[in-house]
Amino acid sequence: MSANLDQVTQALRESVLAGDYEPGTALREVAVASVLGVSRTLARLAMGALEREGLLTHAPNRGFRVRLFTVDEIADAIEVRGELEALAARQAAERGLSGKLSKRLGEILDDARDIMEREAFNEIEGRIRWIELNAAFHAAIVEGAGNTPLVSAIGHVCRIPMAGPKAIVFNTTLADHGLAQVRAAHEDHEQILDAIQNRQGTRAAALIREHAYRSSRHKRQNFEDMERARSTPVPPGLALIRRPDVA
């Protein structure tokens, strides 16, 4: 039952993040069970799991509803992730990276640099690849810390829509501005890796904390473009977010 529940929860999670249900929509046990092709018990348990993650709310006699998020909440979640990743960077620096992981991080940065230098960023495939490399870089830093509870904590924060390192929104209305943001992020990555490789834990933590702050600021600045970004790649959870004045 545990494996089935995991699968059902993931299917419902993806459906909610994809915007299949508008924020505020009531999720009925029977309807969810029918759509997912599972029992009402599994549907109820999956909704309970998403409530604990924060994607759904529950009130007595009202059932489960899809939660609405504001841009400010997303920006705050990114800064929380930044604090956790700062701890990861410090521990990775203090404990030392393995040769294999250090090499992998260098290769990630080389591939990202190649995308920018070839101007592949201007094509959708290039942007998708850059997002994958960004997520891989952040994941490798966490891996380098060797801290299992930290992995779990970061994973929990990343379930909040648009808070994870894959949830990048490019400013496609001003291509040069979007590319400038990516280049700045890449420079951050290079400095973070340099600090970790040189066993400078405090410096690495400060750099990744500032990196997260800039990411949260860009989310706020790029929100109007986020609302227009209904073409691929659409960041999971975008449909659940509103400006504070319309929430």
FENZI-V921339 format. One record per helix or strand of 3 or more residues. SS is the DSSP state (H for helix, E for strand). FROM is the first residue (numbers start at 1). TO is the last residue. Records with the same first field share a line. If there is no record, write none. Layout:
SS->FROM-TO ; FROM-TO
This chain:
H->2-17 ; 29-36 ; 40-53 ; 71-95 ; 99-117 ; 120-122 ; 124-145 ; 148-157 ; 175-197 ; 201-221 ; 223-228 ; 238-240 ; 244-246
E->56-59 ; 63-66
